[in-house]
Amino acid sequence: MRVGMLPAGIAIALAPAFAVAQEGGEQQATTLDRIEVTGSRIKRADVETSQPIFTLSRAEIQKQGVTSVADVLQRISTNGAALNTTFNNGGDGSAGISLRNLGEGRTLVLVNGRRWTQGLGGSVDLNTIPAAMIERVEVLKDGASTIYGSDAIAGVVNIITRSNFEGAEAGAYIGQYSQGDGTREAYDFTIGTGNDRGNVMIGASYVKEDAVMAGDRSISAGGPPFFGGQSGTGFPGSFVDPTSDTRYILDGNGQPVEYVSSVHGYNTAPDNYLLTPQERTSLFAQANYDITDNFRFKTEMLYNERISEQLLAAMPVTGLTLSADSYYNPTNPDGLYGNVLGGTARDLIGVNRRFQESGGRSFNQNVKNWHFYGGFEGYFEIGDRTFDWDTGYRYDRTDENDLTYGLFNLANLESAYGPSFLDTDGVVKCGTPGDVIAGCVPVNALGPNGAISPEAIDYTAFTAHDSSRVTSKSYYANISGDIVDLPAGALAFAAGYEHRTESGQYDPDAFIAAGLSTGNGSKPTSGSYKLDEYYLELAVPVLADLPGAKLLDFSLATRYSDFSNFGNTLNSKFGFRWKPIDDLMVRGNWSEGFRAPTINNLYAGDSDSFESYIDPCSTHSGLRTGQVAALCDAQGVPTDFEQPGDGSSRQTLEPFTWSSNEQLQPETSTTRTLGFVYNPSWLEGFDISLDWWKIEIENAISRPEAQFILDKCYAGTPGEQAIYCGLFSRDPNYPGDNYIITQLEMPLLNLAEYTVEGWDMTVNYKFPETSFGKFAITWDSTYTSNWATKATADSIEEQRQGLYLPQDPYWRIKSNMYLDWTLGDWGATWGMRYKSGLDESCPYAGGSADAEAYCSDPGRVTADGPAPRNYLGAVTYHDVQVRYNTPWNATVSVGANNVFDKEPPLSLRAPYNQFDPQYDLPGAYYYIQYRQRF
């Protein structure tokens, strides 16, 4: 007979027992009602399952002194490289999580066990979930497609919100870096009321995060010796004289000087954000009501608005032609400069100039999220069997409106670079005398900073307006219970059905869609798909209370998914738990998984991307030997060819193309785990878990990077060359830079394979209480023994563990240790976050002076020849917090993250800032937070 529906307060009360690792929690009383644990739909009293789960309680989140759940989750040991607010160029204000470093799209994010709103690319912005509404976070470190469907390849993050909250609570937070910048503020208020039949909770939160400029930290400020952020396009503008095919600029006296990139380029780094700003406003509500003793209504609603910005250096306007009749053409005898170049008046080609007068490129997002869930749950009895059921409807919508300032209208630029003259009224005008172009203002592209007038900026610039919408709807039904009693216990099951529709669209500004902008062009996106899914899960007890088998049970599950766009897929799972003694549990799992292609994967319009890469044929690369040299020669690339720009990785002058693929198929995966949990009865308060894991992914959807495409073409296998060499082309007649790569396709393909393997370990120990207080330690670590990928099925496997690729670190070890102390109303936490060292390829030729000066292993040689490397040292961040519970029912906390001001390791391969955005910003971060309970 069932005792009754589990009050949410009991589930919340379980959180302290979960501590940090669910597998290490204390044994719970067997009289507890059954609950649903992440990774299974079968309700059970035992929270220890065959799958490893890592849990963070609300209190532990607050001890970390951050303003976003994304900041918390990106610190956990199982997370790899995910988007965050340190991404400026390429960021959009969102933040995600990438378990096992397999990409955000392969980690499923749930809220209260249900899918959360995703973007067009399939990832979840964790900034849409206000920290004030979170009770705990459960991270399932195993594949779970059989339970939750697509995307749960690397694991599942399940965010559990507060429920049955009664009373009121308000919080305030403020912090900033030791340099006096990057201020963060957060405020929240929650109120709840209830009785024995129901509860209502409503809340609001506001977070404001200020920017940090890249120029305000020495590592990211650019300049010598590494010239990070160096661009060949600066001011005054440069041009190519077609009579000599030589690039010039005009000096301060208006005289032509041959252009030298390292002298006349521009350091863009100080103009960029290092940490991007944003504001988030959230309103949320939850309610439940027991209509009868076995019939409950539940609902939840959320509105979240994010206003964010990224700031880049002013637009480099490149490749234009300055008319021979322009007043600002130095071959025009009647112009500003006179005919300083000599000869007849002529068009100047390849005119490049950074429009510094515009103040930079500002990318602004206004993102609004709406979430609604309404459902019923209950139980019924047939004979002496009790069956739980639930059914519900979920609606999520994300509307995004973007404004981009600092872009330019190509048509107006053509007019502003066209014929112009000094009129009798002393005003330079577009056109010719008697045929003035109304409204047009000429541009002095060859002048110094300030030479382009505000009126010319207003005429040539425009503000881009882009918009997008993503809508997700689903309804579902689940049932679970015991089928029959077996000698070792009850055979339990769960079964269910879900119907889901996903739709989305992106509408770029008309100028951008038409290719009339100096910014990255992109085409509209629009598409949708729907699916029906059925699943069955069984929990089979085999042995119990026997010598050598205190417990042995199996878990089995299978899920059938039918998608409207690619067809159907069937995925299954098997797991086991074995307790040879009461103190030790051995567990293991085998599961299949899949990830369906997203709307962007399938339907995104082509978009431009200015990529940074090292041209293998360039003299500065040090790669033009052997097979590479032979192919460069075959393509006609001169032996003295040098890729334009400065530094090692240089940005293309012409945009490359990102494209989608409607023929994509789902990725498939196989996950295996095996481990144990040990809770020794002879050492109270101690537990340890150790789990081996391995994930294999085939048919992976990936977009090869520009560098990857070039490397595989020039140095790859014949099969790789057949795929990748046809994706780009060179222009032998490009003005001033013959044979540069001007066109490169970067499509999405079902080609890649991944094999990722490693170990997770979690240790918890609550020390015996002393007169000095209570001490507890938690140590959570992940060791990646193998992270391998193959570009195609027949490619050579590429090992990445311990390597650094641009904005893609593959740490072997990530480890977090927290020491907690409490004494009466006082408490303190000391945290240490460790990331192991990484090797990156040296961007300088082996044996060169630069390699000797800046790379840690300049003489490294492999079977393929010189392969110098550089080492990025290991990093340990120290965080501290001290808190006090006041007599008036409040908590005051003060703390510092990165208290010893540990600098991130300098990278020669990082495309921006000289360090990877997964590391903390330079500088200690201090904060104070206050929480009042009523």
N, C-alpha and C positions, 0 to 999 in steps of 0.2 A: 504494500500500500504506500502511496506517495505521501510524503510529509506535507508537501505544498510547493508552490512555485518559489524558486530561489530568489530571495530579496537581493536587489543589486548591492546592498550594503555588505552582504556576505562576500560577494565576489570582490568588492573593493578591499574588504578585510584580508583577503588572501594575498594582496600585493606585498605586504611586508614579508610574508613567508617566501615569496618568490625571490626577495632580495634582488640580486643582480642577475643571477643565473637560475632560471626556473628549475633546472635539473638539480640545483643544490639546495632547494628549500627544505625546511624542516617538515617532518611528517605531520600530516593533517589528521584530525580526528575522523574516524570512519563514519561518523554520524552526519558529516557535511553532505548537503545535497549535491547533485551532480551539476557540473558546469561544462560549457564548451570551451575547449582549449584551442589556440591557434594551431592549425594544421590538421584538425579533425572536426567533423560535424557531429560526432557521437558524444553525447554528454556523459561525463564520468566524474566520480569523486576524486580519483587519483589524477593530480595535475601533471605527473611525470609520464610522458609518452615516449614512444620509440624515436621521436624526432627531437633534436637539440633546439632549445628555445632560450634566448637571452632576453631578460626583462629589465626594464628601467622603470622604477616607481616615480610618482610625482615628486616626492621629496628628493630623490636622486637627480632628477632633471633640474630642480631649483638650485641644487648645490653646485651646478656647473657654471652659473653666472652668465648665461647667454639669453638672448631675446627671441630665439627661434628654435623650434624643434629640429629644424634642418641642421643647425649648428651642433646640436646634441648628437644626432644620428650620424653625421659625417665624422664624428670622433671615434665611433665604435670600431673595434679591431677588424671586423669583417667588411667594413666599407672600403672601397677603392677610391677612384677619382670620379667625382660627381660635380655637376654645375653648382656654383655658389656665387655670392655677391662680389667675390674677388675677380670674377670674370668680367672684364670690361669690354674689350674687343671680342665679340662673339657671345657675350652674355645678354640676358634679357630680363634680369631681375629675379629669376626663379632659382630655386635650389632643390636638389634631389638627392637620391641615395643610390649607390651602385654596389650592391653586395658582390663580393668576390671579384670586384673590378670588371664585371661583365657588362656594364652599361646600365643606365637608369631604366631602360625599357625592359630589362630582364629581371627587374625587381618589382614585385607586385606590392602596391601599397593599399591597405585596407583601413577603414575607420569603422570600428565596432563590427568587424568581420565582413564588411561589405566594401566593394570597390569604391575608390575615390576618384573624383574627376581628373581626367588626363588631358594633356594638351594634344595638338594635332600629331606630334611626334611620339605619343604614347607614354611619355614620362609624367610623373606627378610633381607638381610644385608644392613642396612641403610648407612653403610660406603661406599657403591657403588655410592651414590648420593652426588656429591660435593656441599658443601654449597654455593659456588660462583654462581651456576646456579639457585638458588632457589629464587622465588619472594615471595611466601607465602606458608603456610601449612594449610590445612583444615582438621580438625579431626571430622568425623561424629560419634556422640556418640549414634549410633543406628544400629541395624542389617540392612543389605542391600543386601542380597542374591538375592532378586527379581530384583535388578538393575544390580549387578555386578557378581553374581554367587557365586561359592564356596568361603569359608574362611571368608566372611564378617559377622561373627556371633557376635563378640564383638563390631565391628565398622569398620570404614574405615579411613585410613590416605591417603589423596590426596595431593601430593606435586606438586605445580604449579611452573613451571620454568619461567624465564624471557623470554619475547618475545618482538619483535619490539624495541629492544634496539639499540640506536644510540649513537655513541661516543666511549669512551674507559674508562676503570676503572681498577685500580690495587690496590691490598691490601697486607699488610704484618702484621704478628702477631707473637708475641713470649711471652711465659709465663712459669713459673715454680713454684713449691711448695716452701714454706718458708724454708723447709729443704735443698733447693738447688738441688733437683732432679726432675724427671718427666717433663723435659723441653719439651715444645711443640712449633713447628714452623709451620706457614702456609703462603703460598704465592699464589696469584691468579691474573690472568689478563683476562679481557674480552673486546672484541671489537665488535662493530656492526655498520652496515650501512644500509640504506634503502631509498626508495622513496615512491611515492604514490601508487605503485603497489606491492612492496615487501620489504623484510628485510632479512638480513643474520647476524647471531651472532655466533662468535666462542670464545672459552675460554679455559683456562688451569688452573689447580690448583695443588698444591703440599702441603702435610701435613706430618710432621714428629713428632711422639710422642715417647719420651724416656721412659724407664722403671723406676719403683720404686721397690726396693727389699723389701721383707717382713721383713727381718732382720733390716731394717732401720726405722721401726716404732715399738714402744714398744708393742702395742696391738697385733701385728702379728708376733712377733719375737719368739714365742713359749717359752718352758721352764716352770718352776713352776710359779704359783700353778696349772695351768690348763693343762699344757703339750700339748698345741695345736701343731700339727705337729710332735708329738712324734711317733716314729716308733720302733717296737721291733727288727728291722733288722738294725744293724750298723756295726761297725768294731772295733776290730777284728771280724771275723766271728764266729758264734756259730754253734754247732753241737750236735747231739744226739749219745751217746755211746749206741749201741744196747744191750750191756751186762747189763746195769743198767737202760736203758730207761730214762736217765737223760741228760739234755742239759747243755753243758759246753762252756766256752770260754777259751783261753789261755791268761794268764796275761803277763805283760811285761817281765817276766823271762821265758816265755814259759811253765808255769805250769798251769794245768787245774784248773779252778775255776767254781763253779756252776753258771750257767747263771741266772741273775735277770734282767727282762726286764726294770724296772725303773732305774737300774744302768747302764746296758750295752746297752740299746737302743740308739737311735740317734734322735736328734732334727733336723728334716728336714726343718723346717720353714725358717730359714735364707737363705737357698739355693734357695728359690722359688721367682718368681716375685710376687709382690703385684699388680702392674699395668703393664700390658704387653705392649711392644713396637710395633709400626708399622709405615710403610710409605705408603702413598697413592698418586698416580699420576693419574690425570684425564685430558682428552681432550674431549671437547663437542662442538657441533655445532647445530644450529637450523636455519631453513629458511622457509619462506613462500612467495608465489608469486600469485598474482591475475591474472590468465590467462584471465578471463573476469570479468565483474562486479559481476557476481554471480557464479564464478567458481574459487576456490583457491586450490593451491597445498601446502602441508605442509610436512616438514620432520624434523627429529631430529636424531642425532647420538651421541653416547658416548662410550668412551673407558676408563676403570678404572682398575688400577692395585694396588693391596694391597700386601705388604710384611709384614708379622707379625710373631711373635714368642711367645711361652710360654716356660718357663724354670722350670723344676722340679728337685728335689734332685736326686742324682745319683741312678742308677737302683739297687733295692734290688733283688739280685739273690738268690732265695730260693728253698728249697726242693731238693737239689742235693745230690749226693752220692760221697764222697771222697774215692777213691780206697785205699785198704790196702797197695798197693804197691806204692802209691804216695810218693814222697820225702817229701811232706809237711804234711803227716799223722802222728799225734803224737803217733800212735801205731807201726810205722815202726822203728825198731831199727837202721836201716841204714839211716834214714831220718834226716831232719834238727833239729827236736825236740827230737830225740831219742824216746824211748818207755816210755814217761812220764805217759801214762795212765796205763801201766802195762798189763800183759796178752799177748795173741798172737796178731799178726798183724791182723787187721780186718777193714772192711769198716766202715766208719762213715756216718751216714744217717742224713737227714734233715739239711744239711749244708746251713746256711743262711748267706749272707754277702752282704753288700752294697759296690758296686764297686766305691768308692769315687774317685779313681784315674782317672776315666773317665771324671770328670768335670761336670757331671749332664746330664739330658735328655733334649735336646733342640728340640722343635717341631716348624718347620718352614713352613709357608704357602706362596705360591705365587699364588694369585688369580687374574685372568684376566676376565673382563666382557666386552662384546660387546653388544651394544644396537642399533637397527635401527628401525625407524618408518617412513613410507611414506604413505601419504593418500591424498584424495581429499575431499573437502567440498563445499557446496554451497546451493543455494535455487532455487526454481522454484515457479511459480504462476499458480493456476488453478482458474479462475474467480477472485474473490476478496480474495482468500485464498493464503497464503504463506506457503510453506513447506520447512523446513531445512533438509538437508541430509548430511551424511558423510560416507566415506568408507575408509578403510585403511588396512595396513599389518604391523605386528610387529614381529621382530625377536630378541630374546635374547639368549645369550650363555655365560656360565660361565665355564672357564677351571681352575682347581686348581691342582697344583703340590706341594706335600708336601715332605719335607726331615726331617727325625727324626734321631738325633744323640744320642748316648749313649745307644743303645739297643745291645743285645748280641745274638750270634748264639748258640743255644742249642747244636748242634752237635759238634761244636768246644769246647764248655764248657765241654762236656762229655769227650772229649779227654784230655783237659787241667786239669780235675779233675781225670783222669785215672792214670795208672801206669807211674811213672817218676823216674829218677835217676840222680845222680851227675856224670857226665862223667869225664874222665881223664883230659880233658881240663879245668875243673873247671866250666863247664856250665851245668845247670840242663836241662835235655831233656825229652821229652815225649817218652813213650814206655819202652823198656828194652834194655840192652846192646846187640848190634847186631840186634836189631829190632826197630830202632828209627823212630818215626812218623815225616816225613818230614814237616817242616813248623810249627809244633805245638810248643807252648811255655807253659810250666806248669804254673798254677795259685796257688799262696800261699793264699788261701782263708781264712786261720785262722790267718794270720798276721795282724799287725796294719796298719793304713793308710800309704801308700807308699810301702807296701810289694808286691803289684802286679806291676810288671814292665811295662813300656810303651810298650815293645814288646808283653807282654801277653795281654794287652788291645787291641793292634792292631790285634792280632790273634783272639780274642774272640768277639770283637765288630763288628758291621756292621752298615751301614747307610741305613735306610729304605726309599724307593722311592714309594710314593703312588700318584695316580692321579685320578681325577674325572672330569666329564663333565655333564652339565645340559643344555638342549636346549628347548626353548619354542617358538612356532610359533603360530600366530593367524591371521585371517583376519575376518573382520566384516563389517556390513552395518547397519546404523541407519537412521531413518526418523522421523520427528516430525513436529507438526503444530496444527492448530485449525481445528476442524471438523465442528462445528456448533455453532452459537450464542445462548446462553440461556439467560433467563432474568437477571441472575446475572453475565454474562460474557461468554467468549468463552469456550466451551468444548475442551480441548487440549489433545493431545496424543503423545506418542513416542513408536516406535516399532523397533525391530532389530533382527539381527541374528549374531552369532559368532561361528566360528569353531576354535578349539584350539587343538594343540598336545603338549604333554609333554613327554620328554624322558631324561633318565639319566643313568649314570653308574659310578661305583667306582671300581678301580682296586688297591687293596692293594699290597704291596711288596710281592714278591713270598715267602720269608721266613715267613712273617707274615701270609699269606694265608695258608701256609702249617703247621702252628703251630710250627715253628722252632725258634721262637724268644722268648726272655724273656719278651717282651712287650705284650701289649694287642693284642690278635689274632683277626682277622676278615676275613670274606669271601667276595668275590666279589659281587657287586650289579649291576644289569642291568634290566631295565624295561621301559615300556612306556605305555601311554594310550592316547586316543583322545576323543573329545566330541563335540557335536553340541548343541547350545542353542538358544532359541527363547524367546523373552520377549515382553510384552505389558504393557504400563503404561498410565493411564488416570488421568487428573486433572479436577474435576467436580465442577464448581461453583454452589452453591445452593442459597445463599442469599447475597445481597450487599446493602449497604447504607440504611439500615432499622433500626428503633429503636431497640436496643438490639442485632442487627446483622449487624454491619458495614461490616462484612465479615464472610461468612461461606462457606467453600469448603471442598471437599473430594479428597483424592488421593488414587488411586488403582493401583496395579501392580501385575503381575504374570509372572513367568519364568519357562520354561520347559527345563530341562537339560538331555541330553542323553549321558552317559559315556560308553566307550567300556568295562570297567572292572567290573562295578557293576550294570549297567542298568540305569534307568531313575528316576528322581525326579521332583516334581512340588512344587513350593514355591510361596506364595502369600503374599500380604501386603495391609493394609488399614490404612489411616491416615486422620486427619482432622485439620483444622485451624478455630478458631472462635474468632472474635473480637466483644465483646459486646459493647465496646467503642473504640475510636481511640487509646487510650493509652495502652490498654491491649489486648494481644493475648493469647488465650488458645490453646494448641496444644496437640495432642496425636497420637500414632501409635501402631499398632499391626502387627507383621510381622513374617513369617516363614523363617528359614535359614538352611543351611547345610554346612558341610565341608567334602569334598571328601578325602579319604585316599591318602597320598602322595606316591611317588615312594619309599622312604625309608620305609614308613609304610608297603607297599605291598611286596617289593622285596629285601630289605636289607639283605645281608648275615649275619650270626651269628657273633657276636663280643664279645670279652672279656671285662669285666669291673671289676676293683678292687674296691669294694664297702666298704664304712664305715657304720657300723651298731652296734647296741647293741643286743647281743644274749640274748633273754629272759631267757634262761636256765643258764646263767652265774651268778656266785655268786655276781659279781660286779654290776649287773643290778638292783637288788632290786625288780625284777618283778616275781621271782619264788615263787609265792603263788597261792593258790586256783586252778583254772582251768589251769593256766600256769604250775604250779608244777606237776599237774596230767599228763599232756601231756608230759612234760620233762621226768618224771619217766617212762611213757609208752614207750618212745623212747630209754630208757636205759641210758640216760645221767646221769652221777654220780652227787650226790648232791653237791660235792665239785668242780664241773667243773667250770673253769674260762676261759673265752675267752682270747686268747693270745693278747698281746698289752698293751697299756697304755691309760689313759684317759677314757672317757665314751664311745664315739663312736670309734670303732676300725676297722681297715682295714683288710679285709680278706687276708689270706695267699695264697689262690687259687682264680683264676678269676671266676666270675660269668658270665652268658651268656645272652646277649641281642639278641632277635630274632624278626623277622618281621612276618607278617601274610597276605597271599594272599587272604584270605577269608573275610577280613575286609569290612564292609559296611560304608556308610557315616554317620557322626554324624548328628543329627537333632536338631533344636532349635526353640524356640518361644520367641520373644522379645516384651515387652510392655513398652511404655513410656507415660507419662502424665505430662504436665507442663504448665508454662506460661512465657510470656515476658512482662515486664511492663516498658514503657517509659513515665513517667509522663510529661505532657506538662507544668506543673507548676514548674518543676525543670529541667531546660535545661541542657543537657549534662549527665543526669543520666539515667541508665537503670539497670534492674535486671532480671535475668532469674532463674527459679527454675524448675527442672525436676526430676520426679520420674522414675526409670527404673527397669526393672526386666527381667532377661534372664534365661531361662530354657533349658538345654541341655540334650538330651538323647542319648543313644547308643554311648557315648563318647569313642574315641580312647585314651587309656592311657597305659602307661607302669608302673605298680606298682613298687615302689622302694623296695629295699631289706628289709628295715626296715618295710615297710608297709606289705609286704608279711608275714614276721615273726610275726608281731603283729596280723594280721588277722588269721593266723594259730593257734597261741597259745591262743589268747584272743577273737577271733571272734565268730560269730554265726555258727551254724552247716553248713549253706549254704556257708559261707565264708571259713570255714575249708575244705570243700569238694573241693573248687577251689584252695586254696593256699597251703595247706599242701603237696600236691603232687609236688610242684614246687622246692623242695630242698631236699637234703639228707646230712647225716652226715657220717663221716668216723670214726668208733670206733677204728681203728688201725693207725690213722695218726701219724707219728713219732713225739714223744714229745708232741703232743697236741691231745690226743684221743677225739673223738666225736666233733671236730670242723665241721662246715658246709663247705664242700669242693665243693659242686655243687648246684647252684641255677639258675633256669630259670626265666628270666624277659621278658615275651612275651608281645606284643601289643594285646589288647583285646577290643572288643566293649562291655564293661561292665559298665562303670562309668556313673553317672548322676551328673549334677551340677545345682544348683539354686543360682543365684547371684542377689542381690537387693540392691538398694541404692538411693541416691539423689545427683544431681549436682546443684551447685549454682555458678553463675557468676554475679559479680557486677562491673559496670564501672561508673566512674564519672569524667567528665572533669570540673574542678572548673572554675568559672568565672575568666577571666584574671585579674591579679593584676599588680601593679608596680614592684612587686618582681618576676614576670614571670608567666608562665602557669604551672599549676599543674594538674596531672591526676592520678587516682588510679584505679587499676584493681585487683580484688580479685576473684580467681577461686578456688573452693573447690569441693571435692567429699567425700561423707560419705557413706560407705558401711555398711548397716544395717544387711545384711545376706550374707554369703558366705558359702554355704553348698555343700557337696558332698556325694555321696553314691558309695561305691565300686562296688556294684551290685544292681539290682533293689530291692532285698529283704533285703539289708543291712540296718543297723541303720544309720540314717543321721548324718554326722560329721560336726559340725560347726567349721569354721576356721576364721571367722572375729575376728580380734584382736589377732590372734595367730601367733607365729613364728615357721615355720618348716624349716629344713635345706635348705638354699638358696631359701626360698619361704616365704617371709613375707606377711601377710594379714592385712595391716593397715586399721583401721576403717576410719581414716581421713587423706587425703592428701590435703594440701592447699597451694596455692601460692599467695602472694600479692606483687604487684609492684607499687611503687610510682615514678612517672616520673615528672621531672621539666625541663623547657626550658626557657631561657632568652636570646634573640638575638641569637648569635652564640654559646652560652654555653648550655649544657644540662647535666643532671645527672639522674641516676636511682638507686633506693634502692629496692632490692628484698629480700623477706623472703620466704623460702621454709620449710614447716612444715610437719612432719610425726609423727603420733600419736604413743603412746607406744604400746608394744606388750608383750604378755605372752608366755613363752616357758616352756615346761616340764623340770623339774629339772633332770639332768642325774644321780643324786645320790639318794640312797635309803632314803625314808622318815625317819626322826629321826636320820640319820647318822651325824657324825661330819662334813663331807664335805657338806652335804645339809645345815646344820646350818650355816656353814661358808660362803657359796657362793651363796645360793639360797635365794631370797627375801621372799618366802613363803614356808619354809621347812615343816611346820606342816599341810599343806593343806590335807584334807581328803574328798573323795567323797564316793558315795554309793558303789563303787568298792574297796575302801580301800585307803591307803595313796597315794596321788598324788601331791607331792611337785611341786611347780612352781618357775620360776624365771621371773622377770619383766625387760624388755628392755625399758628404758625411752624414752619419746618423744624427738624429735630432731627438732630444728629450725636452718636452715642455713641462714646466712645473706650475700648477695652479693651487691656490689656497683660498679658503673661505672660513670666516669666523662668524658665528651667529649667536643671537641671544633671544630667548623667549621672554618677553616682558610680562609684568603682572597684569597688564591690561589686554592680554590675549593677542599680542602682536609678536612678530618675529622681525628682527633687524639683522641683516646680513651685510658684511663687507668682505670684499675679496679682490683678488688679482689673478688674471690668467696670463701665462707666460711671465711669471713674476720676475724671472732673472733676465728678461729681455733677450731671449735666444734668437739669433738671426737665422733666417732660412738659408739652406745651402745654396750657393750661387751656381746657377746652371748656364752652361754655354749654349744649350739647345733650346731653352725656354723661349718661345717666340716673343714674349713680352715680360718686362720687369726683371729679367734675369733670375727669376725664381718661379717655382710652380705655384699656382693658386690653391693647391691643397695644403700648403703650409700656412702657419699663422703669419700675420703681418709683422714686420719688425716693430718692436716696442712692447712694453708691458701694458696690459689693459686693466684698469682699476674700475671698480663699480661698487655701488651700494644699493641694496634693495630693502623695501619695507613691505610687510604683509600684515594687514589687520583683519582679524576675524571678529564677527559680531554674533 
